[in-house]
Amino acid sequence: MEPRSIIAGAEAAQPDVAAATTAAAEAFATYRALTPDARADFLDAVAGEIEADREEIVRAAVAESRLPEARITGEVARACGQLRMFAGVVRRGDHLGVRIDPALPERAPLPRPDIRQRQIPLGPVAVFGASNFPLAFSTAGGDTASALAAGCPVIVKGHPAHPLTGYLVAVAVGRAVEKAGLHPGTFSFLLELDSARGIELGQSLVRDPRIKAVGFTGSRGGGLALVAAAAQRPEPIPVYAEMSSINPVVILPGALAEGDVEALATAYVGSLTLGAGQFCTNPGLLFLPRGEAGERFLAAAGAAVGAAVGAPMLTPSIASAYQSGTAELREAPGVRVVAQGSEGGEQAPAPQLIEAPALDGVTEEVFGASGVVIRFDSIDELLPRLEQLEGQLTATVHATDADAADAARLLPVLELKVGRILFNGWPTGVEVGHAMVHGGPFPATSDSRTTSVGSLAIERFQRPVAYQDVPAAVLPEGLRDDNPWGLTRRIDGELRLP
Amino acid sequence: MEPRSIIAGAEAAQPDVAAATTAAAEAFATYRALTPDARADFLDAVAGEIEADREEIVRAAVAESRLPEARITGEVARACGQLRMFAGVVRRGDHLGVRIDPALPERAPLPRPDIRQRQIPLGPVAVFGASNFPLAFSTAGGDTASALAAGCPVIVKGHPAHPLTGYLVAVAVGRAVEKAGLHPGTFSFLLELDSARGIELGQSLVRDPRIKAVGFTGSRGGGLALVAAAAQRPEPIPVYAEMSSINPVVILPGALAEGDVEALATAYVGSLTLGAGQFCTNPGLLFLPRGEAGERFLAAAGAAVGAAVGAPMLTPSIASAYQSGTAELREAPGVRVVAQGSEGGEQAPAPQLIEAPALDGVTEEVFGASGVVIRFDSIDELLPRLEQLEGQLTATVHATDADAADAARLLPVLELKVGRILFNGWPTGVEVGHAMVHGGPFPATSDSRTTSVGSLAIERFQRPVAYQDVPAAVLPEGLRDDNPWGLTRRIDGELRLP
């Protein structure tokens, strides 16, 4: 049985954008009016339905993505954990941002009215999933979870790299919609296997007046096309596009002097080649001190890359973009190839590590296991180079106490470039939690004021509304004096726990 | 003595955008690093310096704006109150949005790193003040106050409608910058009296790569031009443009049946003609029940408008746009002129009240004392018309308990159209507080996710950054375990008061 909330499955001749957006607009009125508990229960139920179909979903995702089963199983857990985290956020209700400035009838020269504020959902959201996370950043991934949590109906444009996985997840979500008795337009899934027609489908979705926000994870070109389409609408809407990042890593001298250089280099190559390097947080650029310890690091990293065998990439076009991208890197001014691994068969190109004298020609993201190393003599040489970089998702620093002075100078520079700064680790592996930021200045994302991972993401699909002297009889429940939902509220500017 | 932080005064042949933005970018590093107390003290000092020059500022503003002295004096108080409110917000520190997910070293299969989040300021902000609020929405108005509070240096493009007022306020702000020992680039003021060159100046300011956000209050055309310029930058930036709104008012039958109809009509005309109608919250569109009580309301409102004398408008071009806008309204299909007041001399055109059969041709904002009345028989006739409206700053409902059922149906429709809903009052007069929203869906603003009045406005100039396993020695002070600033923090998702 195909759930009613899936507007167009793989077999549909022409996925119907208007039908999906009309249904979503209709669903919005009742979906946004759910109590926090009811909406949270629905999010939990979505996770449960996905888990019920786990075996089938994992099988499809492994086949379609060529990613290992353990990774896919982990991703299902991550997607479900994410939905449940947002259920917890919704139950707590802090995202409603309730503020009350009580009336001051005696104030002179004019009395102050009673003013109350809450956040309301923006409206139907279009979600474009990523190729590289068929579960956690796709059909029921982070954007879908945060939009549903905020109270927005969601329309997913299925990714052509994993159509069946997307479809199966959509079936599970649709079942949760139906069992909860929600309007079928609360969630829709549109699939178009022809990639040219798929781009058209995406554009008409973003241009549809009933869509009020867009979540996207993918390439810079794809993201910017949606940003442009949204800006050209009669009513412009926010587009949250997570696009490209080369995630600079800085090794400070202390980390080489005091650490195990070979282990550090091996760990770096582990992060670089993980999942065939197909992570938005892949460490594509590494700044390494000149000198003997740096040489040893580079030799060890080169050996590890040289010994690495390419893993199958997600799609033929991603593999071919990797091939041409790495070839272009080798042609950049003054570049030396440190090491190339071996191919792992069809669609599994060789990992590559190069050394470049400067940033010229090596700062464009090459999606895959491609590393660029740039050497430096001092922090004074390093800082201007970091300042030259475009916006990034992450920056990583390897340092010991001996590097504290340099690290303190790095931090304010990196803060203005990235969404997340991490020390003595690797950027791949993004925790789903309350403090995470997976975002950053353009072109890492199209909107640095938010995150696509972590509970703060719920705020991107909301806007504030003020209610002035609205009678208790019609005041939204969350704003009432008796605080029936037990919300944390800001009274006259001061936070009051329930 | 001209403070150094004023880059180009009225006498400058060519206000220097590059000099101002370079200085702002330099100032950013130290300004954003101030402790909350130091930044709050600076905001208080700005208010103090403006008050010290109050007499001179009021004289200039009355002469330039033609607004009454009492109104201008009130606006100085409002602008200073606003700065002090933001000082309080900064001292409290909740805007830093600190979130900590502590490390879980024992977690299986992988330990969880320590992740901390805070909001940081975006960078230098360009502020374009409004003609109609020479103090509260101009040089040291809401946008300047919230940007400075967030930690962003500000560059104000002085408004040609009140150059001297702007200059005098800038001198006061500059004095506060100097006395606090801040970098002079923390605040700059650029003035260009030639209006064509002024538009160029504004465009080059928005295009400057060192500018990271824009605040604007003014016309739809002006706002959209800045939005377009910002979107075309290599690095797009947020533009917060507060543009146009006709602020629908709905009178429900109970309010006519139980209230003093004549007093209600007089109060409406009072709000409509206040300050020559030059408020972004001016009630330009009123929905009135058909029938006898509605007739009485309309007759009384017509009498009040007919008796009203035009007050001088801010500029000759605003007065002439009002003349042509009201003439166009009279030409809209089926329009009947209910009343016209009399001219109050040069640049003081007559207030006007018309009745229209439908929305066709009457929904474009006419800045000034121009009212449109549309009659309705039932809530079922009214709701689709409200749904047809563009986004608005406010919606007003006049209702009694007898109208509760209708009011309850109105609320969810209005919520999706506006930033503020008010009952039994008038939209002019915007409280500066913690719960206020002065914003709303496009085209009321270019970004509905925020407000330009009230303490929430500080958030528009910030973005989140996560710090993963960053050593205590280099961790920003506000994120340290010992919580030296006594901040409210979200620990593992749960708010903890200090």
Interface residues (C-beta under 8 A of the other chain):
Chain A: A29 A33 G88 V89 R92 D94 R99 I100 D101 L110 R112 P113 I115 R116 Q117 I120 L122 G123 V227 A231 E235 P236 P238 E390 G391 A399 D401 A404 A407 A408 L411 P412 E415 L416 V418 G419 R420 I421 L422 F423 N424 G425 G429 E431 G433 H434 A435 M436 V437 G439 P441 F442 P443 S446 D447 S448 R449 T450 T451 G454 S455 L456 R460 Q462 R463 P464 V465 A466 Y467 Q468 D469 V470 P471 A473 V474 P476 T488 R490 D492 G493 E494 L495 L497
Chain B: A29 A33 M85 G88 V89 R92 D94 R99 I100 D101 L110 R112 P113 I115 R116 Q117 I120 L122 G123 V227 A231 E235 P236 P238 E390 G391 A399 D401 A404 A407 A408 L411 P412 E415 L416 V418 G419 R420 I421 L422 F423 N424 G425 G429 E431 G433 H434 A435 M436 V437 G439 P441 F442 P443 S446 D447 S448 R449 T450 T451 S455 L456 R460 Q462 R463 P464 V465 A466 Y467 Q468 D469 V470 P471 A473 V474 P476 T488 R490 D492 G493 E494 L495 L497
